[in-house]
Amino acid sequence: AEGGSQLIGTNTFSSTTIAQADYDMQSLIYELNYDSARLAREACDKITAQDPTKPRFVVGAIGPTNRTASISPDVNDPTARNCTFDELVGAYYEQCVGLVDGGADILIIETIFDTLNAKAAVFAVNEYLEHAGVDIPLFISGTLVDQSGRTLSGQTGEGFYASIRHGKPICVGLNCALGASAMAPFLKRLADCAECFVHVYSNAGLPNAMGGYDDTPADMARENLVFAENGWVNMIGGCCGSTPPHIAAIKDAVASCKPRPLPVKKAPRMWLSGLEDFVVEGTHNNCGLPFVNVGERCNIAGSRKFKRLVMEGKFAEAMDIAKDQVEAGAHVVDINVDDGMLDGLSAMQKFVKMAVTEPDVAKVPFMIDSSKFEIVEAGLKWCQGKPIVNSISLKVGEDKFREHAVCLRKHGAAVVVMAFDEQGQAASKEDKIRICKRSYDLLVSEPICFPPEDIVFDPNILTIGTGIEEHNSYGVDFINAVREIKEICPWAKISGGVSNLSFGFRGVNVIRESIHAVFLHHASVESGMDMGIVNAKEMLAISEVPSQLRAVCEDAVMNLRSDATERLLEATEAEKAAAEARKRGEVAGPAAAAKQTTWRDLPIEERLTHSLVKGISEF
């Protein structure tokens, strides 16, 4: 404090039951946190009394623990973990109690190397504040492990921020890590994306061979001045190796610099993350549509191969399906393991724990998909990014609906809300709109207060072309409902299982994808549908659908002719016949075109290199 600091951190980096278990000191956790905060409180009050115009504040430090929830400690088992989300929450909660009882003005979750640990800490802090009936500012501080600019668990700075912003920190930043000079480009990236204040408190350089730090106060002041001169920070300080003279030198160096201005508030947007961040608004897919592809193949109901592999416990091979989807253009990977013959709770946890260790999969956000909320919640607790949950609905009643929604908000997840209520599934346009509006009003009001931009409605894409007359309008009813739901539910998104539309034509992929192309053109471009569960690899752009087939699909999707189903069936039979002829080599056509070159056509050395880099295990 005498060096000029206005914020004094407690020395409680490792004061959790998990970290102190190494020393059999778990019973002292409350005392460690309480006394550290109390001593800092006394020092701050003493200095403040000398000049009340410059008050000092106690920052209660919540460290990362010596465990990581996203990384396996066993190189032979990527699903192994040495701690759980619930264990971390319990440890952090106890730390909060001691720090606040001791007099902390602010809580800081610091030196984050695994964002899942940080999400557990955010959960614990918010639970404590709710239970105690107090409102204390929260700081969140990450740390980078090398010049890649990523955390130890692989996230970029932007991905890290998107994962924790639901905690509503008053300030985010970086600490410890590489020393001030090496942190500059990464601090700038965080300052560019953060919606709140930004801080930095670096080490006094990198540790030397003896574990000490060699940067002098002048060195540290010079390197930190760059942060302040560029307007990247609001708060600045010192971490490992910094002393009162270091702090005083920094204070003097930046005294004339203006703090970073808070960014202008932008329109709400759905900001998801895996290892990297992903903003839904403004995204275009591989067909040129303003549409987010949610990959369907890691869904037991969407892929027989995936189901077989999961049922056989071949999760590593199932992971290759996820990689293929991302390579084919999936922006989000849907994960669903619901099956009556499978332990869904165990399977979901195992798959997510493995998926987060696969960079080619984990770089995109996940959609945790289950009809059982306990499976959804279990999947969330192993996901360090910001995922989408699929789904909740009013079919369980308003009380349970509120309970589920509040839980998801606390985890920071976006949510798919199905157009179901206590009476069943919405089929008509009117019912789709009514149920979605009722759900929206409940979600955005107290006590839920769900961010509207994180709400995704699924108004039920139902099958057309079944031969039942009332089904003929299912496609156009959905398209028209989308437009009205978007108008009356500001910032909400619309999704759906696109393959449901053509379920009656399974086995004839050209017909199915042509139907989907026509449907998505109307639903996305004209009505504003934002995302959908699709097979990205097989998708067709509207321009790729032959004109005659496009007209037939248009009639069926938009219910323009009474004989649309019959004409679609005729086109299906014609395509089946053509496919058989192509197999026999009798007819030239698209399927008989020359094989597209792939990595498997490369020389053996290059194939091996590609497989090792991409982690492909399938021969």
C-alpha positions in Angstrom: 0.0 0.0 0.0 2.9 2.4 0.8 4.2 1.8 -2.7 1.1 3.4 -4.1 -1.3 0.5 -4.6 -5.0 1.2 -4.2 -5.9 -2.5 -4.4 -4.2 -5.0 -2.0 -4.5 -8.7 -2.8 -4.7 -11.4 -0.2 -2.0 -14.1 -0.1 -4.6 -16.8 -0.6 -3.7 -18.2 -4.0 -3.6 -21.7 -2.7 -6.0 -21.5 0.2 -8.5 -24.1 -0.9 -9.2 -27.5 0.5 -8.0 -29.0 -2.8 -4.6 -27.3 -2.9 -4.0 -27.7 0.9 -4.8 -31.4 0.8 -1.2 -31.9 -0.2 -0.2 -30.8 3.3 -3.2 -32.2 5.2 -4.3 -28.7 6.0 -7.8 -28.8 4.7 -9.2 -28.0 8.2 -7.4 -24.6 8.2 -9.0 -23.2 5.0 -11.4 -20.8 6.7 -8.7 -19.5 9.0 -6.2 -19.0 6.2 -8.7 -17.0 4.1 -10.2 -15.1 7.0 -6.9 -14.0 8.5 -5.3 -13.1 5.2 -8.3 -10.8 4.4 -8.3 -9.4 7.9 -4.6 -8.5 7.8 -5.0 -6.9 4.4 -8.1 -5.0 5.8 -6.1 -3.7 8.7 -3.3 -2.5 6.4 -5.7 -0.8 4.0 -7.6 0.9 6.7 -4.4 2.2 8.2 -3.2 3.7 5.0 -6.6 5.1 4.1 -6.8 6.8 7.5 -3.7 8.8 6.5 -5.4 10.2 3.4 -9.2 9.3 3.2 -9.3 10.8 -0.3 -7.4 7.8 -1.6 -9.0 4.8 -0.1 -7.4 1.3 -0.3 -9.4 -1.8 -1.0 -8.9 -5.5 -0.2 -9.0 -7.9 -3.1 -9.7 -11.5 -2.0 -7.6 -13.8 -4.2 -9.2 -17.1 -5.4 -6.5 -19.2 -7.0 -6.8 -21.9 -9.7 -5.9 -24.8 -7.4 -3.2 -27.4 -8.3 -5.7 -29.4 -10.3 -7.1 -29.0 -13.8 -10.6 -30.1 -14.7 -10.1 -30.0 -18.5 -6.8 -31.9 -18.8 -6.2 -35.6 -18.1 -3.3 -36.4 -15.7 -3.0 -39.8 -17.5 -1.5 -39.7 -21.0 -3.1 -43.1 -21.7 -6.6 -42.0 -20.8 -7.9 -38.7 -22.1 -11.1 -39.0 -20.0 -9.3 -39.2 -16.7 -9.5 -36.3 -14.3 -8.2 -35.6 -10.8 -11.0 -33.3 -9.8 -14.6 -32.6 -10.6 -16.6 -29.4 -11.2 -18.6 -30.0 -8.0 -15.4 -30.5 -5.9 -14.0 -27.2 -7.3 -17.3 -25.3 -6.6 -17.2 -26.6 -3.0 -13.6 -25.6 -2.5 -14.1 -22.1 -4.0 -17.3 -21.5 -2.0 -15.5 -22.1 1.3 -12.8 -19.8 0.2 -15.3 -17.0 -0.5 -16.8 -17.3 2.9 -13.5 -16.8 4.7 -12.4 -13.9 2.4 -15.6 -11.9 2.7 -15.9 -12.6 6.5 -12.3 -11.2 6.8 -13.2 -8.0 5.1 -12.5 -8.4 1.3 -14.1 -5.6 -0.8 -13.5 -7.4 -4.1 -13.1 -11.0 -5.1 -10.7 -12.0 -7.9 -10.4 -15.3 -9.6 -6.8 -15.2 -10.7 -4.0 -17.0 -12.6 -6.5 -19.0 -14.6 -4.8 -21.7 -16.7 -8.0 -23.8 -17.2 -11.2 -22.0 -17.9 -13.3 -24.9 -16.5 -11.7 -24.2 -13.1 -12.6 -20.6 -13.6 -16.2 -21.4 -14.5 -16.5 -23.4 -11.3 -15.1 -20.5 -9.4 -17.6 -18.1 -11.1 -20.4 -20.5 -10.2 -19.2 -20.7 -6.6 -18.8 -16.9 -6.2 -22.3 -16.2 -7.6 -23.8 -18.9 -5.4 -22.1 -17.4 -2.3 -23.3 -13.9 -3.2 -26.8 -15.1 -3.7 -26.9 -17.0 -0.4 -25.2 -14.3 1.6 -27.4 -11.5 0.1 -24.4 -9.3 -0.8 -23.1 -7.8 -4.0 -19.3 -7.7 -4.3 -17.4 -6.8 -7.5 -15.7 -9.7 -9.3 -12.4 -9.6 -11.2 -11.3 -12.5 -13.4 -7.7 -12.9 -14.5 -6.3 -15.4 -16.9 -2.7 -16.5 -17.5 -1.0 -17.5 -20.7 1.6 -20.3 -20.8 3.6 -19.5 -24.0 3.8 -17.4 -27.1 0.7 -19.1 -28.6 -1.3 -16.7 -26.4 -3.4 -19.6 -25.1 -4.2 -20.9 -21.6 -2.8 -24.2 -20.5 -6.1 -25.8 -21.5 -5.8 -24.4 -25.0 -8.2 -21.5 -25.1 -7.5 -18.2 -26.9 -7.9 -15.0 -25.0 -11.2 -14.3 -26.8 -12.4 -17.8 -26.1 -11.6 -17.4 -22.5 -13.5 -14.1 -22.2 -16.6 -15.6 -24.0 -16.6 -18.5 -21.6 -16.6 -16.4 -18.4 -18.4 -13.2 -19.4 -21.7 -14.6 -18.0 -20.2 -14.0 -14.5 -20.5 -10.3 -15.2 -17.0 -9.3 -14.0 -16.3 -5.7 -13.5 -12.8 -6.3 -14.7 -10.9 -9.0 -16.7 -7.3 -9.2 -17.5 -4.0 -11.2 -17.4 -1.5 -11.8 -14.7 1.6 -13.8 -13.9 2.7 -15.7 -17.0 5.3 -14.5 -19.4 6.5 -11.2 -18.0 5.3 -7.8 -19.2 7.1 -7.6 -22.6 5.8 -10.9 -23.9 2.2 -10.2 -22.8 1.6 -7.1 -25.0 -0.1 -8.7 -28.1 -2.3 -10.9 -26.0 -3.4 -8.1 -23.7 -4.3 -6.0 -26.7 -6.5 -8.8 -28.0 -8.3 -9.1 -24.7 -8.7 -5.3 -24.5 -10.2 -5.3 -27.9 -12.9 -7.8 -27.1 -13.7 -7.1 -23.4 -16.9 -5.3 -22.6 -15.7 -4.3 -19.1 -12.6 -2.8 -17.5 -9.2 -4.5 -18.2 -6.2 -5.1 -15.9 -2.7 -6.5 -16.1 -0.3 -7.5 -13.3 2.7 -9.2 -14.7 5.7 -10.9 -13.2 9.0 -9.1 -12.9 10.2 -10.9 -16.0 10.5 -14.7 -16.4 11.9 -16.7 -13.5 15.7 -17.3 -13.5 17.5 -20.6 -12.9 17.1 -20.1 -9.1 13.4 -19.3 -9.2 13.9 -15.6 -8.7 13.0 -12.6 -10.9 15.5 -10.3 -12.5 13.5 -7.3 -13.8 14.3 -4.1 -11.9 11.7 -1.6 -11.0 12.8 0.5 -14.0 12.6 -2.5 -16.3 9.0 -3.3 -15.1 7.9 0.3 -15.3 9.2 0.7 -18.8 7.5 -2.5 -20.1 4.2 -1.7 -18.4 4.2 1.8 -19.7 3.5 0.3 -23.2 0.1 -1.1 -21.9 -1.0 2.3 -20.5 0.2 4.4 -23.4 -1.8 2.3 -25.8 -4.9 2.6 -23.7 -5.3 -1.1 -23.2 -5.8 -1.1 -19.4 -7.7 0.5 -16.5 -5.7 -1.2 -13.7 -2.1 -2.2 -13.6 0.1 -3.8 -11.0 2.6 -6.5 -10.2 2.6 -10.3 -9.7 5.5 -12.7 -8.9 8.8 -11.0 -8.2 7.3 -7.5 -7.8 8.1 -5.5 -4.7 7.0 -2.1 -3.3 9.7 -0.4 -5.3 8.4 -2.1 -8.5 4.9 -0.9 -7.8 6.0 2.6 -7.0 8.0 2.7 -10.3 5.0 1.6 -12.3 2.7 4.1 -10.6 5.1 7.0 -11.4 5.6 5.8 -15.0 1.9 5.6 -15.9 0.7 8.6 -13.9 0.0 10.8 -16.9 -1.6 8.0 -19.0 -5.4 8.0 -19.6 -7.2 4.8 -18.7 -8.8 2.6 -21.3 -12.3 3.9 -22.1 -15.1 1.5 -21.7 -16.2 0.3 -25.2 -19.5 1.5 -26.6 -22.3 -0.9 -25.7 -23.1 -3.1 -28.7 -26.3 -4.8 -29.7 -26.7 -8.2 -27.9 -25.1 -11.1 -29.7 -24.8 -14.8 -29.1 -21.1 -15.3 -28.2 -20.2 -18.9 -27.9 -16.8 -20.6 -27.5 -14.8 -23.8 -27.7 -11.1 -23.3 -27.6 -11.9 -20.4 -29.9 -14.7 -17.9 -29.7 -17.6 -17.9 -32.1 -20.2 -15.2 -32.7 -23.4 -16.4 -34.3 -24.5 -13.1 -35.7 -22.9 -12.5 -39.1 -21.9 -16.1 -39.7 -22.3 -17.7 -43.1 -22.1 -21.4 -43.8 -20.5 -23.5 -46.6 -23.5 -22.9 -48.8 -23.4 -19.1 -48.5 -26.4 -18.9 -46.2 -26.5 -16.7 -43.1 -26.8 -19.8 -41.1 -25.0 -21.8 -38.4 -24.4 -25.4 -39.1 -24.8 -27.6 -36.1 -23.3 -31.0 -36.9 -25.7 -33.9 -36.4 -23.5 -36.9 -36.7 -22.4 -37.2 -33.1 -26.1 -37.9 -32.3 -27.2 -41.4 -31.7 -30.4 -40.6 -33.6 -28.5 -38.9 -36.4 -25.8 -41.5 -37.3 -26.0 -45.3 -37.1 -22.2 -45.5 -37.2 -21.9 -43.1 -34.2 -24.5 -45.1 -32.3 -22.6 -48.4 -33.0 -19.3 -47.0 -31.9 -20.7 -45.5 -28.7 -22.6 -48.7 -27.8 -19.3 -50.6 -28.3 -17.4 -48.1 -26.2 -15.2 -47.0 -29.1 -15.1 -43.4 -28.2 -11.8 -42.6 -29.9 -13.2 -43.8 -33.2 -16.4 -41.8 -32.5 -14.3 -38.7 -32.1 -13.2 -39.1 -35.7 -16.8 -38.5 -36.7 -16.7 -35.2 -34.8 -13.5 -34.2 -36.5 -15.0 -34.9 -39.9 -18.0 -32.7 -39.2 -15.9 -29.7 -38.2 -13.7 -30.2 -41.4 -16.9 -30.4 -43.4 -18.2 -27.1 -42.2 -20.0 -27.6 -38.8 -19.7 -24.5 -36.7 -21.1 -26.3 -33.6 -21.0 -30.0 -32.8 -24.2 -31.6 -31.4 -23.6 -34.3 -28.8 -26.5 -36.7 -28.0 -26.1 -40.2 -26.5 -29.8 -40.8 -25.5 -30.6 -44.4 -25.9 -32.6 -46.9 -23.7 -29.8 -49.4 -23.9 -27.0 -47.0 -22.9 -26.0 -45.3 -19.6 -26.4 -41.8 -21.1 -25.1 -40.0 -18.0 -21.7 -41.9 -18.2 -21.5 -41.8 -22.0 -22.1 -38.0 -22.2 -19.4 -37.3 -19.6 -16.9 -39.6 -21.2 -17.5 -38.2 -24.7 -17.3 -34.5 -23.6 -14.2 -35.2 -21.5 -12.5 -36.8 -24.5 -13.8 -34.2 -27.0 -12.3 -31.2 -25.0 -8.8 -32.8 -25.4 -9.1 -33.0 -29.2 -8.1 -29.6 -30.6 -9.7 -30.1 -34.0 -13.0 -30.9 -32.2 -12.8 -28.6 -29.2 -12.0 -25.5 -31.2 -15.8 -25.2 -31.9 -18.6 -24.9 -29.4 -20.6 -27.9 -28.3 -24.3 -28.4 -28.2 -25.0 -30.6 -25.2 -28.1 -32.4 -26.3 -30.4 -34.7 -24.2 -34.0 -35.1 -23.2 -32.8 -35.8 -19.7 -31.8 -32.7 -17.8 -29.4 -34.6 -15.5 -27.4 -35.6 -18.6 -27.3 -32.1 -19.9 -26.0 -30.8 -16.5 -23.4 -33.5 -16.3 -22.1 -32.6 -19.8 -22.0 -28.9 -18.9 -19.7 -29.6 -16.0 -17.0 -30.9 -18.3 -17.2 -28.2 -20.9 -14.8 -25.3 -20.5 -16.2 -23.2 -23.3 -19.7 -21.6 -23.7 -22.0 -24.3 -25.2 -25.6 -24.5 -26.2 -27.9 -26.8 -24.3 -30.6 -28.7 -26.3 -33.1 -28.5 -24.7 -35.7 -27.4 -22.2 -39.4 -26.8 -22.6 -42.7 -26.1 -20.8 -43.8 -29.7 -21.1 -42.4 -30.2 -17.5 -44.5 -27.2 -16.2 -43.5 -23.7 -15.4 -41.8 -24.4 -12.0 -39.4 -27.0 -13.4 -38.9 -24.9 -16.5 -37.7 -22.0 -14.3 -35.5 -24.3 -12.3 -33.8 -25.6 -15.4 -33.4 -22.2 -17.0 -31.8 -20.7 -13.9 -29.3 -23.6 -13.7 -28.3 -23.0 -17.3 -27.9 -19.3 -16.8 -25.6 -19.9 -13.8 -23.4 -22.2 -16.0 -23.4 -19.5 -18.8 -24.9 -21.8 -21.4 -27.1 -20.7 -24.3 -30.3 -22.7 -24.5 -32.6 -24.3 -27.1 -36.3 -24.1 -26.0 -38.5 -26.6 -27.7 -42.0 -25.6 -28.7 -43.7 -27.9 -26.3 -46.0 -27.1 -23.4 -48.1 -29.0 -20.9 -50.5 -30.0 -23.7 -47.8 -31.4 -26.1 -45.9 -30.5 -29.2 -46.7 -27.4 -31.3 -47.6 -28.4 -34.9 -49.6 -25.4 -36.2 -48.1 -22.0 -36.9 -50.3 -20.5 -34.1 -49.2 -23.0 -31.5 -45.5 -22.5 -32.4 -45.8 -18.8 -31.9 -47.9 -19.0 -28.8 -45.6 -21.4 -26.9 -42.4 -19.6 -28.0 -43.7 -16.2 -26.9 -44.9 -17.7 -23.5 -41.4 -19.3 -23.0 -39.6 -16.1 -23.9 -41.6 -13.9 -21.5 -40.8 -16.3 -18.7 -37.1 -16.5 -19.5 -36.3 -12.8 -19.8 -38.3 -11.8 -16.7 -37.4 -12.3 -13.0 -36.4 -14.6 -11.4 -34.8 -16.2 -14.5 -33.4 -13.1 -16.3 -32.0 -15.2 -19.1 -30.0 -13.1 -21.7 -32.4 -12.9 -24.7 -29.6 -13.3 -27.2 -28.8 -16.7 -25.7 -32.3 -18.1 -26.3 -32.8 -20.4 -29.3 -36.3 -21.5 -30.1 -36.9 -24.8 -31.9 -40.5 -24.5 -33.2 -40.5 -28.1 -34.4 -39.6 -28.9 -38.0 -42.0 -31.7 -38.9 -42.1 -34.2 -41.8 -43.7 -33.3 -45.1 -44.6 -35.5 -48.0 -46.1 -38.3 -45.8 -49.3 -38.6 -47.7 -51.3 -37.2 -44.8 -52.9 -33.9 -45.9 -52.5 -32.0 -42.7 -48.7 -32.6 -42.9 -48.4 -30.8 -46.2 -48.3 -27.3 -44.5 -45.7 -28.3 -41.9 -42.8 -26.7 -43.9 -44.5 -23.4 -44.8 -46.0 -23.1 -41.3 -42.5 -23.4 -39.8 -41.1 -20.8 -42.2 -43.9 -18.3 -41.4 -43.7 -19.0 -37.7 -40.0 -18.2 -37.7 -40.7 -14.7 -39.0 -43.3 -13.9 -36.4 -41.3 -15.4 -33.5 -38.3 -13.3 -34.4 -40.5 -10.2 -34.4 -42.1 -10.7 -31.0 -39.1 -12.2 -29.2 -36.2 -9.6 -29.7 -32.7 -11.0 -30.0 -33.8 -14.7 -29.8 -32.6 -17.2 -32.3 -34.4 -20.0 -34.3 -33.1 -23.5 -34.8 -34.4 -26.9 -35.8 -33.6 -30.4 -36.8 -33.5 -30.0 -40.6 -33.4 -33.7 -41.5 -36.8 -34.1 -39.8 -38.4 -32.3 -42.8 -37.5 -35.0 -45.3 -37.6 -38.0 -43.0 -40.0 -39.8 -45.4 -37.4 -39.8 -48.2 -34.4 -41.3 -46.3 -32.1 -43.3 -48.4 -32.4 -40.9 -51.4 -29.9 -38.3 -50.4 -30.2 -36.1 -53.5 -33.9 -35.6 -52.9 -33.5 -35.0 -49.1 -30.7 -32.4 -49.5 -32.7 -30.7 -52.3 -35.7 -30.4 -50.1 -33.4 -29.0 -47.3 -31.8 -26.5 -49.7 -35.2 -25.1 -50.7 -36.4 -25.0 -47.2 -33.4 -23.3 -45.8 -33.4 -20.7 -48.5 -36.9 -19.6 -47.4 -36.4 -20.2 -43.6 -33.0 -18.6 -43.3 -32.7 -15.9 -46.0 -36.4 -14.8 -46.0 -37.6 -15.5 -42.5 -34.4 -15.3 -40.4 -33.8 -18.9 -39.2 -30.3 -18.7 -37.5 -29.1 -22.2 -37.1 -30.1 -25.9 -37.5 -28.9 -29.4 -37.0 -27.6 -30.6 -40.3 -25.1 -32.9 -42.1 -22.8 -30.1 -43.3 -20.9 -32.4 -45.6 -24.0 -33.3 -47.7 -25.6 -29.8 -47.8 -26.5 -28.3 -51.2 -26.7 -24.7 -52.0 -30.0 -23.6 -53.7 -28.0 -23.0 -56.9 -26.8 -26.6 -56.9 -30.3 -28.1 -57.1 -31.4 -28.9 -60.7 -34.1 -26.5 -61.8 -36.8 -29.1 -62.4 -36.1 -30.8 -59.0 -36.0 -27.4 -57.3 -39.5 -26.6 -58.6 -40.9 -29.9 -57.3 -39.3 -29.3 -53.9 -40.5 -25.7 -53.8 -44.1 -27.0 -54.4 -43.8 -29.5 -51.5 -42.0 -27.2 -49.0 -44.3 -24.2 -49.6 -47.4 -26.4 -50.1 -48.2 -24.8 -53.5 -49.9 -27.7 -55.2 -52.3 -30.4 -54.0 -50.2 -33.0 -55.9 -46.9 -31.8 -54.6 -46.3 -35.0 -52.6 -47.0 -37.3 -55.6 -44.7 -35.3 -57.8 -41.9 -35.5 -55.1 -42.4 -39.3 -54.9 -42.1 -39.5 -58.7 -38.8 -37.6 -58.6 -37.7 -39.9 -55.8 -38.4 -43.0 -57.8 -36.6 -41.5 -60.8 -33.6 -40.7 -58.8 -33.5 -44.2 -57.3 -33.6 -45.7 -60.8 -30.9 -43.4 -62.0 -28.7 -44.3 -59.0 -29.1 -48.0 -59.8 -28.2 -47.3 -63.4 -25.1 -45.4 -62.3 -24.0 -48.3 -60.1 -24.2 -50.6 -63.2 -22.3 -48.1 -65.2 -25.1 -47.6 -67.6 -25.7 -43.9 -67.1 -23.2 -41.1 -66.7 -24.1 -38.6 -64.0 -22.8 -36.7 -61.0 -22.2 -39.9 -59.0 -20.0 -41.2 -61.8 -17.8 -38.2 -61.9 -14.1 -38.5 -61.2 -13.2 -39.1 -57.6 -12.2 -35.9 -55.8 -8.7 -35.9 -54.6 -8.3 -36.2 -50.8 -5.5 -36.6 -48.4 -5.8 -40.4 -48.7 -4.5 -40.1 -52.3 -1.2 -38.5 -51.1 2.1 -40.4 -50.8 2.4 -42.6 -47.7 4.7 -40.1 -45.9 2.3 -37.2 -46.4 -0.7 -39.4 -45.3 1.1 -40.3 -42.1 1.9 -36.7 -41.5 -1.7 -35.6 -42.0 -3.0 -38.4 -39.8 -0.6 -37.5 -36.9 -1.3 -33.8 -37.1 -5.1 -34.3 -37.3 -5.2 -37.2 -34.8 -6.9 -39.5 -37.3 -7.0 -43.1 -35.9 -9.1 -44.7 -38.7 -7.0 -46.7 -41.2 
